[in-house]
């Protein structure tokens, strides 16, 4: 079992985590990139960058841009593909004393299914996070998670093919995120993570051109925290499934806000680029907070927001 303080331990879908702090997909590579910076076993878990059926080079540069209160990215799901991931990246991840969550993406439901089938044949994985914010080729590029029906169908297909617990990662770019959350729970999701990035863009006024080659990208960081908090609170109240909150978490107080709003766990994303030690500082901060307030278990704080 992963080392850590018992008062911070969390269990989701039968998987026990030493603490509720995960690092978000797309911000931590395959884990090995951060190995020299701190002891990775101190994390509750690592969520890998999105893995697709075939290798992807992603969008052309420039594909990141720092905003006044966050960042835009249009990486385009660049990754080594599922076969190389299993052969080249998973062995290192398996050696770590922390939980491993593989983020899965695809352009069609059949691609999601095939990636999951291949991951099923591998050991050392604890859960899968299904990125349904990806473009649905058959729907003309609309993200799977943007429509209730396609979100349901994608998660249902993955659930049928997965031996691992499933986290459905939801997009905030929808009319009613609670409706989508209900759909993925009905389809078999064991947990829900939210939110993914908001759609944004930036313009170079001198050149009169977009600052991202892809024109638009995903906005993350402190700018989206209020939106993420509200969506976590709404979903946690309405849907009886564990919620993992993310979106602009930069410190312990941010993490506590999400936990009080109903998140059983949190993910640190953009903050990893600002200070790679952020996630570990949050783990320590949560421990100190619990000791200071006389809180026996971090789970006692989940959803304890006094909103009535």
N, C-alpha and C positions, 0 to 999 in steps of 0.2 A: 504494500500500500504506500501511497505517496506520503512523504513526511509533511508535517505541519501541525499547527495548533488545533486541538479537537474542537474548540469553540468556534472555529471558522469553517469546519467541514460542512459540506452540502451534498445531498444526494438527489440526482435527477435521473429518472427512468432506470433506476437500479444501479447507476454509476455513481460511485462516491468520489468526490473531489476534496482535496485537502483544504481548499479555500475557494471562495466564489469569484476569483479574478482570473479571467481568460485573456489572451491576446487575440485581437480580431484578425480575421482573414484579410490577406492583402497587405498587412502592415508588419508582418513578422516573417515573411518569406517561408522557408521550410524549417525554420527553427535554428538550423545550423549557423545562419548568419549572425545570430545573437549569442552564440555559445561562449565567446570570449568576453562578453560584457557583464554577465552575471550568472549565478547558478540557476539554470532553467527549472530545476526540481522545485524551486520555491513558488513557481506558478501553479495555479489551480489546473491549468491546461493550456495547450497550444492549439489554435485553430489555423490550419494550413491555408496558404493561398488557394484560390479556386483551382480544382483539377478538372480538366476536360478529357474527352475521349482521345483526341489527337493533340499534339503539341501546338501551341499558339504563340506567335510572335507578338501579338497585341497591336495596338494602334501605333502609328508613327509618332515621333517626337515633334514638337514638345507635347508631353502628355501629363505634366503636373504644373500647377501654378499656385503660389501662396497668396491667399486672400488676406484681408485685414483681420479676420477672425477665424481662420481655418485654412483649408486647402481644397483645390479642385484637382481631380485626377481622371484621366481617361486612358488607363493602362490597357484596357481591352482584354482582360483575363489572360495575360501572357503567362504561360506555364509549360512544363516539360511534357505534359500528357500523362495519362494514367499508367502506362506501362513503364515509362522511365521513372515516374514517381515511386512505383512499387519497388523497382530494382535499385534506384540510386538514392532516393530520399527517405523512404520508410525505414530502412535499417537504422539510420541515425536516430530518427524519432522514437523507434522502439526501444532504444537503449536508454532513453530518458526516464527518470522517476517522476513523471507527471502524466496527466491524461492527454490523449491525442485525439483531436477531432478533425476529420478531413472534410474540407468544404468542397462540394461537388457542383459543377455547372455544366450546362449543355445548351445547344441550339434547338433541340427537339426532345420530346419525351423519351424517345428510343435511345438517344445519346445518354441521358441521365441514367436510364435503366442499365445500359451496357457498362458505364463507369462503375456503378454500384455493384453489378455482378462481378466485375474483376476485383474490386476492393474486398468483396466477400471472401475471396480465396486467400486473402492475406491476413496475417495476425499482427497484433500490436496496435490496432485501432479500437478506440473506445466508443466513439459516436460519429455520425455523419451530420454535417450541416449542409442543407440543400439550399443553394442560392437561386431562388426563383425570381430574382431581379434581372435575370439574363434575357436577352432577346429571344422570342419565340419565332423561329423562321417561318413556320406555317401560318402564323398570325400576322405576318408582315412586319416583324421586328418589335412588336409589342412585348414587353416583359411578361413572363408567365405569371408573376405575382400581381400584375396590374388588373387582372380579371379574376373574379371568384371561380369561374368554371375551370380556367386553365391552371390556376393555383391548385385547385382540388385534384384535377387529373394528374398533374405532375407529381404531387406528393403521394397520391394513391398508387401510382405506378412504381415509385421508388420504394414505398412501404412493402409492396408485394415482393420486391426483389432484394430487400435488405435484411440481413440478420443482425444489423446494428441498430441501436436506438437512433431516431431521426429528429433533428432540429430543423424546422422550416424557418429560413431567414427571409423576413418580409421587407418589401419595399414601402417607403413612405409616400411614394408617388401614386397614391390611389385616392378614391373618393371616400371610402369607408374602410379603414384598416381592421376594424373589429369584424366586419363581414368576412374579410379574407382570413382572419385568424380563426373564425368559426369553421370555415371551409377546410383549412389545412388540418385542424384538429379532427374533424370528421373523417378526413382522408387517412388519418393514422399517425400524424406527427406526435412525437412524445414530448416535444418542447418547441417553443417559438423564440427566435431571436429577432430583435428589432431595436433600432431601424437601420436599414442600409442607407446609402447616401441619397441626398436630395439632388435633383437635376439643377445644374447651374452653369454659368459661363462667364467669361471675362473678355474684354475687348481692349486692344491696343489702339488708342485714339489717333496716334501719329500715323500708323500704317493703315488704320481703318480695317484691321483684320482681327479675327478671334485669336486669343492667346493660346488656345489649345488646337492642335491639328485636327482633332475630332469635332471641333466647334464647341460642343457641350461636354460636360464631365460630371462627376459625382462630387458634391460638396460635402465635406466632413469637417470635424473639429468643433470648437466651442460654439460656432454660429448655429449649429443644428441641435444643441442640447435641449433647449426649451421645447422644440417640436418632438424630439425623441422621448423626453420625460412624459409629455402629455399622451403620446401614443402608447407608451408602456403602461401608464396608469389606466387608460381606457381598456386595453386588452386584458390586463391582469384582473380588472374588475369583472369583465364580461365573459371571459373564457377560462374554464377550469383546466389549465395546463401550465406547467412551469414556464416562466418568462425569463429570458436572458436579455438584459438591457444594454444598449450601446448607442453612442452618438454624442461625441464631445466630452467624454469623461477624461479629465485631465489630472484629477487629484482625489484624495480620500473623500472629501465633502461631496464631490460630484457622484462618486460611487454610492455613498450613503443616500443621496437623493433618489437614485434609481431603485435602491433596495426598499426604501420606505414607500416608493410609488408602486411596488409590487414585483420587482425583479428578484428572482432567486439567486441569479448570478449576474455578473457584468463582464463586458469586454472592453479592453483598452485598445484603441486604434491609432488615430492620428498622433496622439501623445507619444507613441513609440518613436516617432521621427524627431520630436522635440527633445525628449529625454528618454533614452532606452531603459532607464531605471524606473520609469513611472509606475509600471505594474507592480514591481516589488515594493515600492514606497507605499502604494495603496494597500497591499497585503499587510504591511507593518502598521499602517495607519488604522486599518479596520481592527486589527488586534488591540492596539492601544485604546481605541474608542470603546471597544467592548469592555476592556478592563476598567477604564475610567468611569464608565456608566453602570458598571455592575451587570452587564449583559452576559448571560450564561452561554448563549448560542447566537451566532449571527442570524440564523434562520428566524429567531424571535422578532427580528426587525422587519422581515419581509411583509410588505403591504400594510404597515402600521401608520401610514399617513392619516392624520386626523383631518379629513376633508369634509366631514358632515357637520 
